[in-house]
Every structure is written in structure tokens, then in C-alpha cells.
């Protein structure tokens, strides 16, 4: 079976308090002299203390159009991605030339050649490394990416596969947009990267084992979450019904998945959940009837760095392995939801 040999997280260079970010967003998005009480309330209720951003707060004023925004994405994504992958390979005690597959995911910028291609020479990966750049999965891509590494390694049990996520969410904040979706996005999202090194069954490695994966796309939910692509860039689509979709669907998905392996929720010793936001996390806790503290690592990640889209669950996985140390041989569950609307589940054995 696939083994997760290492997980490494990286953060954008400029750390700011939630209060300072709120002030920046008020100046950028609200008409001069307008009432900012709704913005302040949304930012306070996000339960985020600090976030890392790609640029200094005053640097966002210089991004006049989508082209400038995307140039900033490429300029920052390549070194941040290199940091994440190099850190993960070092932790796994592997060389860049050991890597057989590099999967790259992001939903906050585009590049051709893709970011993964730009990293091959920089990191010293083999010229024949297989590359899979993925766009569009959004927050779910951290879990979905691990699942797809597992799919690859089932056919290459002697292989090494790397997932890289880079999400520079602050570059997608829309100036002069006072829509509730944009206000919520500016309250929650931060900038960071995460990398996972996974090894096939014939490759010696330590770390949790991927037992199985499951994907579920919910019908007639395409307009719930995603982007509208505009002249100014990615304008967020975020429907208020997301927590209700979680309450309606998640328990049946999780229970059916676990039952196929003779497990129930009480058998899970660590829940590695994407920090979608307070309302979503509360819906997850309610839908699954989780015990107190089950999502503590996720809540702490949300407070410390915000929602990093697909990178967030990788940071939560890293912190779970470092802090909680689940009992060996027990089961864990990775879960995330994202555009589609969809869920991804990965069953682990610690």
C-alpha cells in the first residue's frame, strides 16, 4: 500500500494580523466613507488571528489587472513551491532524482509552462519525471491529490510520487467588490504551500499508510462554489448553503466509506479535516457527531494561518503527525470538500 513518507508546509513571507488585513480590505473594497461594520463583523467571526500574504499590504495597490496579478502568482509560486517540495524530500530522506511523479495543484493562478515544469530544473528532478498539473479542484485538492498519488503508486509499487499545492489566495481578492462572498473570502483565506511525498509498497518508508480513497460529486451543485473568471481575475462564487450541504451529505459518505472496511466513526483516532471556515467546521462536527476536541488541530490551523485552500489540509496533516501522534495501527480519516460541489475522503492507517 502507499505510505505517506513526509509532509512539509511553507507560508508566504508577509505575516499580518487579522485586524491589519481588515483595514486593508476596507480601503480596497469599500467606497470611501461607507459603513464598515458588516466587514468588521465578518472578519471578527472568521476565527482567524493571523495570515501570511504574498505581498506587503500596500503592494496589492500595484496590481492593476489580471495580468499583473497572475505575474505575481508565478513569481511567488515557484520559490514557495520549491521550498515545500525540498522540505518534504529532505524529511523523507529522498533525493529529487528519486521522484517519479510530480503532481501540482492550485486554483489561485495559472501558468504555461506550469509551475511543476518550472521546478524540474530548479530542484534537480529527473528530466523524465511524470508531471500532472491540476487546476479547478480548489479546497478539495489536497485530499484528492493524495488519493491520486495512491492511484499512481498502486501501479508503480517501487515508485515515489510528490504532491505540491501552492495557493496564493490573497491575489484573488477583488477590489471594489462588496459582495458577501468577497467579504467572506477576504476574512478567511491566506497564502501558503504544502508538499507530500508518498512511496509505493516496495519502497522502504515510514509514515501512515493509505488504505483506500473515495470521491463523491453531488448533483446540481455546480454553482455553489468556484470562480467567475473576469477581467480583474478570479471572482469568488461562494453560496451560503455550503454548511447545509455538509450537514445533509457528509455523514452518509463517511459512514458508507468506513463500513466498507469494517469501521465506524468511533474507530477513527484522528480526523484530518480541511479548515473551510467556522460555519463549515461546525457543520462537520455536527454532521459527524464528533467528540469535543476532534478538530482541534484544524481549528488551530485556521486561527494561525487562515484557510489556505488546497494547502490547508496538508498543513493539518503535518501538524497531526507532529502533535497528536495517533496510536500505531489505528485508523485516521482525511477529508475535504470543494467546487463541484464534492467531497474527498482518504482512509489512513497510522
N, C-alpha and C positions, 0 to 999 in steps of 0.2 A: 504494500500500500504506500501511497505518497506520504512523505514525512516533511513537516514544516521545520526546516533546519534553522532559520533565523528570520527575525522581523526587525526592521530598523525604520525609525521615523525621523523626519527632518522638518524644520519650520522656516518660514520666510524670515528675513533678517530684522524686520522692524516690529517690535512688540509695543502695543499700545493698550491702555486701559479702555474698558468699555465706555467710560464717560468721555474720553477724548475722541473716540470714534464717533460717538453720538453727536458731539459738537461738529465734527467734520461733515457728517451726513446732513445735519440740519442746514449748514451753509451751502452744501452742494445741491440738495434736493428740494428744499422748501423755499417758496417765494419769500423775498425779503420782508421782514416784519410779520410773518404769519405765525399762527399759534402752533407751537411745537409740542404741546402736551401729549398728543397721541404718539408721536415719535418717541418721546421720553419714556412713556409707559411701556411701549413695545420693547424698547431696548432694556429697560429695567427688568421686565418679566422674562427675558430670554435666558436668565440664569447663567450669563457669561460674564466673567470678570476681566479677562484679558484676551487679546487676539494678536496673531502675527500677520503682518501685511507685507506685500511685495515692495511697496514704495513708502517713503515717508508720507505723512498725512497730506502735506502740501504738494506732493508730487502728482497726485491724481488730477490736479487742476490742469496739468500739461497734456493730458490725454484728450485730444480734441475729437477723435473719430475712432471708428472700429479698427482701422489700420494701425494707428498708434497704439491702441490697446493690445492688439494681437502681437505687435512687435515686442511690447513689454512682456507679454506672456512668454514668447520664445526665449527672450534674453534671460529671463529668470528661471524658466522651467528646466533648461538644460543643466545649469550648475546645481540646482536644487535636486534634480533627479539623479545626477551623478553622485552627489553626497549620499542620498538614500541607498542607492544600489551598492556603492562601495562599502558603506557601513554594514549592510546586510551580508555581503560576501565575506567581509572580514570576520563578522560574528559567526558565520558558518564555517570559517576556516577553509574557504574555497577561493580559487583564482578566477578572475574574469574569463579566462580561457576555458574554464570548466563549464561555462553556461551554454546550453544547447538551445534554449528558447528564452526570448525576452518579450514579454507582453507589456505594453504601455497603455494606460488608460487615463483619460482626462475628459472633462466636459466643460472646461473653462477657457480653452484656446485651441487653435488649430495650427498645424504646420505640415508642410510638404517640402523637403523630406521631413518625416515625422521625428518627434523628439527621440524616440528609441534609435532611429538611424543616426542621429547626431551624437549619440552616446557611444556607439560602437568603437570608433577610433579613440575617443576621449578616455574611455575606461579600459581599452585594450581587450575588448571582446573579439572573438574569432570572426573573420570575415564571412564565414558560412553560418553564423548564428541565425536561427529562425526568429523572425520578428512578427509580432501581431499588434499593430496599433489599433486601439478601440476607442470610439467616440460615441456618446449618446446614452450610456448606461447610468450616468450620474452617480448618486449616492450609493447605489447598489453594487457598483463595480468592484469595490474592494473584496466583497464576499464572492461575487460572480467570477472575479479574476482568479481567486484561489481555486474555485471549482473548475475553471478551465485549465489551470495548471495541472490539476489532478487528472483531468481527461487526457491531457497530453502524456503525462508520465505513466498512465496505465499502459500505453503502447510503447513507452520508452523507459522500462524499469531501471535502466542504467543511467538515466539522464538527470540533468539539473535544469530547472526552469525558474525564471525570475519574473515576478510581477512588480511593475513600477506604477504607482499612481502619483500624479502631480496635479494638484488643484489650487489654482490661484484665484479664489472666488472674489476677492476684493476688486479684481479687474473687471468683473461683470456688473458691479453696482451702477445703476443708471442715474445719471444726473437729471435733475428737473423732473423726476418721476415720483409722484407722491402716492402711488397706488399702494394698497395694503401689502401686496406681495413683495414689492420692492422694499418697503419699510421693514417687513419681517426678515427678508434676506439680509439687509444691512445690519440687522440686530444679531444674526446668528453666525454668518459664515466667515471663516478665516482662511489663511493660506498655508499650505504645507504639502508634504510628500510622504509616501511610505513605500517600502520595498519588502517583498517576501521572497526568500529563497526556499524552494521546495526540491526534494530529492526523490527519485524513484526507489522502488522496493529493493533493488540490488545495490543501492548506493549507501554506504555507511553514513549514518547521520543520527543525531539526537533531536528530540522535539516531538510535538504532538503529531499523531497520525490522522490523516483524512480518511474517514471511514466511508462516507457517502455524501452526495450533494443533491439538492432539489431546487428547481426553478418553478415559479408559478406566476403566470401573466394573467391579470384579472381583466375580463372582457369589459369593453365600453368605458375604459378609464383613461384613454389616451390624452384627454385634455386636463387631467388632474395635476400633472407636474411635468415640467420641462422648460424649454426655451421658445420664445418667439424671436426669430433672427431679424434684426432691424439694422438700419443704417448706423446706429450707435453701438451695435453689438448684441449681446445676449440679454434679452429682456425676460425675466423670470416668469414662469407660469407656476402658481402655487395655490391650489384650491384649499379652502378651509375644511374640506371634507376628509382630508388625509387621516386625521386621528380616527374618524369613524370607520374608514376603510380598514384600518388596523384592527379596531375592535371587532369588526364583522368577520374578518378573514384569517387573522394570524393564528388563532388557537387551533382551528381545524387543520391548517397547513402543518403546524409544528407537531400536533398530536399524531396526525397520519404518518408523517415522516419518521417520528420516533418509534411508533408502533411497529413499523416495518423492520425495526432492529430489536424488537422486544424491550423497548424502553418507554418510560413515561417522563413527564416533566420533572418529577422529584428525583430522577436519576441524574439529572444534569448538575454538575458541580460548579460550572462557571458558564454564565451567559455573556457572550461577547457580542454586544449589540451596537449598531451604528447610532451615534447621538444625533438623531434628526432634529431635536428641539424639545423643549419641556412638554408640550402637549402630545407629541408623538411618543416620547418615552413614558409618559403617564399612561397613554393608551396601551403600550406594550405591557407595562406592569399589570394593568387591569385585565387585559385580554388573557394573559397567561397566568394570572393569579400568582405572581412571583412573590417569594418571601421578601421581607424587608432586607435591603442591602444587596439584593441580587444584581442590581445595575449600578452599584456604587462606582465602579471603575469608569463606566460610561458617563455618569453624571459628573465625575471629577474632570474627565477629559473635556466635556462641554464647557465647564467653568473655566478651565485653564487656557484652552485654545479655540473654543467655538466649534462649529461644525465645519470640518474640512472636506465635505462631500466624500468622495470615494476613499480618500486617505484616512478618514477618521477611524473607521473600524480597524484599520491596520495599527493605528496608534493604540486603540483599546486592546487589541490582541497582544501587542508588545507589552503593555502595562499589566495585563492579566498574567502573562508568563513571568513577569518580573516581580509582581507584588503578591498575587494570590497563591501561586504555586499549587494548582489543583492536585488532588491525590493521584498518583500514578495509576493508570488502568481505568480511571473513571471517564465519563463522557462529558463533553462540552459542546456547546452549540454557538456557531457564528450565524448572525442574522442581520439582514439589512433590507431596506425597501427603497424603491426609486422609480424613475419615469417608466411609464408603461401602462398602468401602474403595476408594479410587480414586487415579488419578494424572492430572496435567495437565501438558502439555508445550507450550511456545511456542518456535518456531524464530525466531531473530533474525538479521539481517544488520547487522553493526556499521558 
